[in-house]
Amino acid sequence: MARITIDLHDIYNKGRKIDDALESLMVDAEDKGIREIEIIHGKGSGQLKKRTLRFLGRKDIKRRCHRIKKDPNNFGRVFVYLKRTPGS
């Protein structure tokens, strides 16, 4: 299964840019028919992870996801599995 990855370390303190980057990544994955996204938020203070999970918890985002999985072996990343879209 193809996967698309984003590392949020470069924009960790940019507020709204984090949500924009995650939204853009989801649209890109959906357009390409990729159903698995790896989001690397790192371990750090946990603020970036909280922001990522808050984004993924939005109703409009949850509707597009089949499953969200926190990696049990690496607390610094989350996997998002998108629902199959028509034509993919």
C-alpha positions in Angstrom: 0.0 0.0 0.0 1.3 3.4 -0.9 1.9 5.9 1.9 2.4 9.6 1.9 4.4 11.2 4.8 4.6 14.7 6.3 7.2 15.8 8.9 5.8 18.7 10.9 9.1 19.7 12.5 9.8 22.5 10.0 6.5 24.3 10.8 6.0 23.3 14.4 5.6 26.9 15.6 3.6 28.3 12.7 0.1 27.8 14.1 -2.4 27.9 11.2 0.2 26.6 8.8 0.1 23.2 10.5 -3.6 22.8 9.8 -3.1 24.0 6.3 -0.3 21.6 5.6 -2.3 18.6 7.0 -5.4 19.6 5.0 -3.3 20.0 1.8 -1.7 16.6 2.4 -5.0 14.9 2.9 -6.3 16.4 -0.4 -3.2 15.4 -2.2 -3.5 11.8 -0.9 -7.1 11.6 -1.8 -6.4 13.0 -5.3 -3.7 10.4 -5.9 -5.8 7.5 -4.4 -3.3 7.1 -1.5 -5.1 5.8 1.6 -2.4 5.8 4.2 -0.8 9.0 5.6 2.1 9.1 8.1 2.3 12.2 10.2 5.6 12.8 12.0 5.0 15.2 14.9 7.9 14.1 17.1 8.0 13.6 20.8 9.1 16.9 22.2 6.8 18.7 24.6 3.7 17.1 23.1 2.2 20.3 21.8 2.6 19.4 18.2 1.0 16.0 18.8 -1.9 17.6 20.6 -2.4 20.0 17.7 -2.2 17.2 15.2 -4.8 15.1 17.1 -7.0 18.1 17.5 -7.0 18.6 13.7 -7.7 14.9 13.1 -10.5 15.0 15.7 -12.5 17.7 13.7 -15.8 16.4 12.4 -15.0 17.3 8.8 -11.7 15.4 9.0 -13.0 12.4 10.8 -15.6 11.9 8.1 -12.8 11.4 5.6 -10.9 8.9 7.7 -11.4 5.2 8.1 -9.0 4.9 11.1 -6.4 7.0 13.0 -3.7 5.0 14.7 -1.1 6.2 17.1 2.1 4.2 16.5 2.6 2.0 19.6 6.3 1.7 18.8 7.0 5.3 18.1 5.2 8.0 20.1 6.4 10.6 17.6 4.1 9.6 14.7 0.5 8.9 13.8 -1.0 7.0 10.9 -4.2 8.1 9.2 -6.1 5.7 6.9 -8.4 7.5 4.6 -11.7 6.1 3.4 -11.9 4.9 -0.2 -13.2 7.6 -2.4 -15.2 7.0 -5.5 -13.0 6.2 -8.4 -10.0 5.0 -6.2 
